[in-house]
Amino acid sequence: MKINFYFFRFLFIVCSCAYFLLLACSSEKEIPAEGFIDVNGGKVWYRIDGMVDKTPILILHGGPGSSSIGQEPLKQLSDKWPVVFYDQLGSGRSDRFKDTSLMTVERYVEEVEQVRKELNLEKIYLYGQSWGTALSLEYYLKYPEHIEGIIFSSPYFSTKRWIKDAKELVKTLPDSVQTIIKTNEQKKTFDNQEYKDAVSLFYSKFLRRKERSQEAKDTASKYFGTKVYEYMWGPSEFTATGTLLHYDRIDKLSEVKVPVLFITGEYDEARPSTVKYYQSLVPDARYQEISNSGHATLNDNPEEALKAVEKFLQEIE
């Protein structure tokens, strides 16, 4: 009887432990692969691709006001790392809003933190594209403990430097087009058709050199947050009139202490010479120029861009 008593006591303890362990596991929040997250100002859409047990890559798209649709090729990395897409508030599949007091760098930084916490992402890689690189830098400066590495793709850290580069690129356009741009900028007639045509020509050379399908164009147009873009940036890539007019954080690049990869296109409006300069400011940062590509490297040469990102992540792991 004594042996049986201890046996049943042991069995009771084991079953109790198993029960409470099961209870603890079942009480953990189950995160759907796709859905919406409440942030300050509304709801933002997200999607997680890949179930591998690795540090996830959080994608911060450009704009401000663009969407994650242009970063879709990164899904191809999801067999090696979880890839987390999300559309920033005011664009994509996320809520639109008119309250300009919410259109600030600081609020977008906190939005990223709300997404990270809600998805239970303790450690992450950040992949920022264009405006998303500024957002990545700002997030790192405030929450460095969560970042394992950063990919700055076609980076923007200074409006002054961006416009200086843009002016150099505008000089390569025909004289008649340069005159149209200058005249309409002076008059602030950004709805003028000639100005719009000049913008389209610039974009075909330095933004997106590879033509998209009409369906892709329509989707991008549908998802674009014009209100956010025009309020924070301006009417075009080479004309800044918004609240980011005096934005400059180049001096903060030296504070980045995690592995960094800089990517830019051969014909990018984020000019290779400028991106190489940014690289020189970050200790041990890597640099990769994507051939035959403009600003949208994942559109113009996705194979080369993805290869660069994959190699970088494999090396730092």
N, C-alpha and C positions, 0 to 999 in steps of 0.2 A: 504493500500500500504506500509505503514511503517513496518508493521509486516512481510509482504512478503519479503521486502528488507533484513531485518535482518536474516530471515529464509534462504534465498538463499546465503547470505554472510556466514552464519554458515555452510551450506551445501558445499560451495566452499572450505572452510578451511579444513573441514573433508576429502573431496575428495583429496585435495592437499596433506595432510599429508599421507593419505593412498597410494597415488601414489608414493611419494618419499620413503616411507617405503618399498614398493614393489620393487622399483628401487634399493634401497640399498641391499635388500636381494638377488635380481637376479644378482647383480654385484659381490656377494661373490663367491670365487673360489670353484667350486665343485670338491671334491677329489674322484677319482675313488677308488673302493675297492681293486684294484690290478693294478700295473703298474710299471713304471720306473722313477727314480729321477736322475737328473743330479748332480753329485758331482765332486770334483776335481779329474780328472783322467779318468772319464767315467760315465756310468750309473749303478745304483744299482736297483735291483728288490725288490719290497715290496708287501705285501698283508695285508689287515685289515679284521679280522674276528670279527663279533659282532657289533651290532648297539646300545647297551645299553648306557645310559647316565651316564657313570662312568669314572673314571680316567683310561686311557688305559695302557696296559702293553707292553712295547717295549722290544723285544727279541734281545739280543746280543749273537750270537752263538760263539762257540769255534774255536780252530785252533791255531794260525791264519791260515785261509785258509779252514776251514770247511764250513758248510752252515746251514741254518735254518731247513733243512729237518729233522735233528735229534730232533728238538724241536716241531715237529708237534703235539704231544699229548697235548701241551698247548692250542691247539684250543678248547679243551673241556671246558675251562674256559670262552669261549666267550659269553656264555649266561648270565654271570655276569659282565664281564669286556671286553671292546674291546681289542683284542690281535693283536699286530702289529709285523708281521714277516718281516725281510729283510735280504738279503744276502750281506755281506760286499764285497767291490770291490775286484776282483781277485778270487772270488769263487761263488759257487752256480749258480744262474741264472743271476748274475750280470756280467758286462764286465770283461774280463781277461786283464791283462796288464803286461808288461815286465819292465817298468821303476821302478827300485828298489828305486829310490829317493822318490817314493810315498809310499813305504812300511815302514811307520813309525807309532809309537804310536800316535804322534801328529796329523798326517793326518787322522788317523782313528777316533780320537776324533772329529775332525771337520766334518768328514763324518756323524757321529751320529747327530751332531747339524744340518747339512744340511737336513737330513731326518726328524728330529723333526720339523724344521721350515716349510719345504715343505708340511708336512702333518698337519700342524697347531695344533700340540700337545703342548698346553701351559703347562700342568702338566702331568707327567708320572710316572709310576712305571718302574723300570729297572729290567729285569731278565737277568742276565749274567751267562753264563755257561763256565767253564774253562778259556781260554783266554778272553772270554767275561766278566768275573768278573774283570779282570785287566782293560779292556776297560770301564766297568761300573764305577769303582773307579776313573779312570782318568777323565771320563766325569763329574762325580759328583764334583770332585775337581775344575773343571773349570766352570761348569754351575749348581751349587747347587740349584739355585732358581727354577729350573724346576722339581726337583725330590721330590716325595712324599714318596718313600720307595724303598728299593733295596733288591732283592733276589740274593745272591751270591751262585750259585750252583756249587759244586766241584771246589772251588776257587784256583786261581793261582795269587799270588802277588809277588812271589820271585823265580827266577830261581835257586838260590843257595839252597833254602829250598825245592823246587820241586825235584831237582836232588838228594838231600840228602835222601828224602823219597823214590825216585825211586830206589836208590841203596839198601835201606833196603828191598824193595820188590823183587829186582833181587836176593838177597841172599836166598830167599825162593824157587827159581827155582833149578832144578837138577844141580849138580856140572858141568856136561858136558856142559850144556846150559850156565852157567855162564862163563865158559872158552871161549866158542864161542863168546859171547858178548864182553868180555874183549879183546880177540885177534883181532877181527874185528874193535873195537873202536880204538885200538892202530894203526892198519894199515889203518884206515879210509876206509875200504872195505865194505861200507854199502850196496852194491849191491850183496854181497855174499849171496847165497841161504840159507846157514846155519844161517847167521845173520837174514835174513828175517823170517825164521822159528822160531827163538828165539823170535823175535818181536811179531809174531803171538801168540806164547804161552803166553807171558807176557800180551798181550791185552785180551786174552780169560779169564784171571784170574782177571785183575784189570781195564780194560777199558770197555769191554762189555761182560758180562757173559752169557747173553741170546742170543742165535743164531738168526740172522736175516734171512729173506727169501732171495733167490738169487736175486730177483727183487730189494729188498731194498738195498742189497749190491751193485748191479750194479748202482743204482741211486746215492748212496752216493759216489761211485767211480767217476762217471761222474761229479758230482758237486764239488768234492774236488779240492781246489786250491793248488796243489803241489808246484808251484813256490813260493807262499807266505809262505807256511808252512816251506819249506826248507830254504828259505832266512832268515826269521825272527826267526825260532825255530831251526830246524835241521832234521836229518833223522828219528828219532823215539821219542816216548814220554819220553824215559829215556836217550836220548843223545841230548844235546843242543850244537849247534855249530853256531847258527845264531846271528842276531843283538840283540836279547833279552837275550843273554848270561849273561849279568850283570844287568838285570832288577831286581829291588827290591823296592817295595813301601809299605812294611809292616809298616813302621813308619808313614804312612799317614792314616792308618785305624782309629786312634783315632780322626781324624778330621771329621769323618762321623757323622752327627747329625740328620739323619732321621732314621725311623725304618728300621731294617735290619734283614733278615733271612739268616742264613748259612745252606746250605744243603750239605750233602756228603753221599756217599754210604758206606755200611759196609765194602766193599773190595776195596774202591776207591783208585786210585793212589794219589788223594788229601786225604791223610790219616786222619781219624777221629781225631787223637791226634793233628795234625797240625791245622785242621779246628777249633777245640775247642780252641786252642791257639789264632787263629785269632778272634774268637768270643769274647774272653776275652778283646780284645783291643778296641772293639766298644761298647760304652755305651748302656746298655739295649738290646743288640742284642740277637736274639733267635737262637736256634740250633736244627736241626733235622737230625738224621741219618736214611738213607733209608736201610732197611734190604734186604739181598740177592742181593745186587747191587754193581756194579763197578762204574766206572767214568760216564757211560751213564745211570744215574738213570731213565730217562724217557724211556729208552729202557728196562732196567732190571726189574723195579718195578714202572711203571707209575702211578698205582692207589695210592700208598703210597706217591709218590713225589707230585702228583697233590693235594692230600688231604692236604699236608703240606703247599703248596703255597696258596691254597684257605683259609685255616684257618688263616694264617698270614695276608692276605689281609682283611679278614672280621674283624679281631681283630683291625687292625689299622684304619679301617674306622668307 
